[in-house]
């Protein structure tokens, strides 16, 4: 509920910012009209309105894609850029478009201090504008639409804004939140922008016109091939990076598990080494018929050795029902560490589990995140306790983790916010990463609750191609 309210507020603020832009546009129209009356601008009124609509829509989209529309500096310098463009258009014609792109790049860099963002947003906007303009022109000719120049430009601007809205909602977050994707997308769109400027400049020279058509065809083919190769290469690299990271994490968990086994084995050897001495000491008490001494020796020295193999606060007898070795290793290694830190641990696996319909490395990452968070939270409270239940149902498996938490724990929507953390020196990406892993698999669902000073997380994994439980 809280997340919905926050999202509505953000949407409301965005709509307010978008509504401000038409007033800026009207002010520009009035301001430039006054300049025109003074004789500074000599272009005819039709061309003036066409250019004003086109350039205003471009600056609006740059601000919308980059979330700059609430920034007064962006609105002011966008207006300055539009005025500069309209003034320079009479002097240098199409070169003014190149200068406008440069000004927008500098403006975005000033606001973000990021080179890739400063090149990405203006170049993407120009790419969308070129695409929308060409598709709109094709549709006009296909349906033989005969409209006035003003109406054509206005409809084209609306179509341009509509496509920009779709790009932001469907694609933009996936690009700007990943540095590698942002870099590659920036290279592609900047390359496209440079080629576009090269062609429109070449069209101004008559002796090059005979080669333009051939060059256009070659460019489209090369650009298509290059874009495809870049995209496939990006996917391959990202896949390899992901697989490498997952293998490293799985290896880390296996190393932790093997170290714990080695530790237990060392303790067993110590116990075996001392076993003979224990028997000798018992024999001495029996031979002297010292039953009181024997009783005292047993309770003080011998009985305590049962904790060598398993702490009293580690109830894991049913873990043998979990037949998936990778999961068993991560669960045992994490929870054994928790028990060594004085946390009461209980593992319940009522039925044998041999298969879960999810790649092991993904499930290991999910369990690693929630177990680490549970252990770190439990250390800070009195009488800590962690319970893990793995429940097998008809068409799904549920992993239920319950741990005690502080009374003043932040709200769920705050915990899941990127970079939010309650621990110093931590990046705060655990729950955010967990949500991303869940969203990337359609058969996985995550339920998180905070009730009665208990933090409860339930990961449910449905069997694919079967009815959900």
Secondary structure, DSSP 8 states (H G I E B T S, - for coil): -HHHHHHHHHHHHHHHHHHHHHHHHHHHHHHHHHHHHTTS--S-HHHHHHHHHHHHHHHHHHHHHTT-TT-HHHHHHHHHHHHHHHHHHHHHTTHHHHHHHHHHHHHHHHHH--HHHHHHHHHHHHHHHHHHHHHHHHHHHHTT----HHHHHHHHHHHHHHHHHHHIIIIIHHHHTSHHHHHHHHHHHHHHHHHHHHHHHHTT-GGGHHHHHHHHHHHHHHHHHHHHHHHHHHHHHHHHHHHHHHHHHHHHHHHHHHHHHHHHHHHHHHHHHHHHHHHHHHHHHHHTT-HHHHHHHIIIIIGGGGGGTS-TTEE-GGGGGB--HHHHHHHHHHHHHHHHTT-EEEEE--S-B---SS-HHHHHHHHHHHHHHHHHHHHTSSS-EEEEEEEE-SSEEEEEEEEE--TT---HHHHTSTT--SSTT----HHHHHHHHHHT-TTEEEEEEEETTEEEEEEEEE-TTS---
